[in-house]
Structures are given as structure tokens and as C-alpha cells.
Amino acid sequence: MGTAASDSITVGAVQGIDMSPSFEHVELYGMESVMRLAVAKHSLKVKVTCKYAMWDPQADTILNYVMTGGGTTGDFTGDTTTTTGIDAPANKNAVALFTMSATIHPADSTTLYYTITAHDVYFEGVPFALTQNEFITRDLSGTAKCISLQKSTTGW
């Protein structure tokens, strides 16, 4: 699902991936006309959401990286312990960035696979709801720096 440092994080089930780029726009009007003269875009934001389940609980990398800003893939602590402590000086303002990719093979294409990748995604939090008689899932919502699309004749 994501890449943190050189580690690849794989989860068993991912659902509902949504990567939605949007811009803020500025419109220019002049005294010569009541119609808009020009439009400029700025401030790209890519909202990224997904639901995932069946990850390795021994290495809850996504939670650990979000909590420590990428300081550790191991268990984190609520103190100032170097690397693992969420209050450690190096972790206080650090933000973990992930790369998230999804590949699809559209039903109307017999030859192409599409891979969309969100780059430098940060998540403000990682929900941790433990429900009875259900799979444990997490709904992640974050913001990416940008996205890229690659078309290929090979996939999975």
C-alpha cells in the first residue's frame, strides 16, 4: 500500500481507493467586459482515501510511522525515547510520507493496465477501532503532493 523509507508495506485487502486532485482557481475580470478574461490555477491538493484490512499486526508500519513521523517501524512509546518516542525531539515535527499505488485492468480494455500513484501522502491520523465479530479495518484519509498515471501492457 505504501512505501516508507525503503520498506514496502503490503496489506491483504484494500477497498475504495480514491485519489482526487483539485486546484484553487483565480478568475480575472476587467473593466472592458462583464465576462471573465482569464482563469489561473494554483495550490494542487490531492485527497487520498482508502480502507484497508489484513495487515501484519507485528509490524503495524503505517500506525508507527504516522505516530513517530517515520522514526520507527517498531512499537512506539509515549515518551522521549530516541527513535520510538512520540515526544522525542526528532519525532515531534516529523511527518511520515507514503507513496500509494493502485493498478486496475479496465473491463473495456484487453491490453492496458492503469497504475495511478499518489506521491508524498501524509495521514493526519490512523483510526484504531476494534469491533466485535468483524474484520478490523482502517479508513485512511490523507493529502498527497501529486499523482501520476502510467499505462502499461503488463500488470499484476
Secondary structure as UniProt FT lines:
FT   STRAND          2..4
FT   TURN            5..6
FT   STRAND          7..9
FT   STRAND          13..28
FT   TURN            31..32
FT   STRAND          38..53
FT   HELIX           57..59
FT   HELIX           61..68
FT   TURN            82..84
FT   TURN            86..87
FT   HELIX           89..92
FT   STRAND          98..104
FT   TURN            107..108
FT   STRAND          113..123
FT   TURN            132..133
FT   STRAND          137..144
FT   STRAND          146..152
//
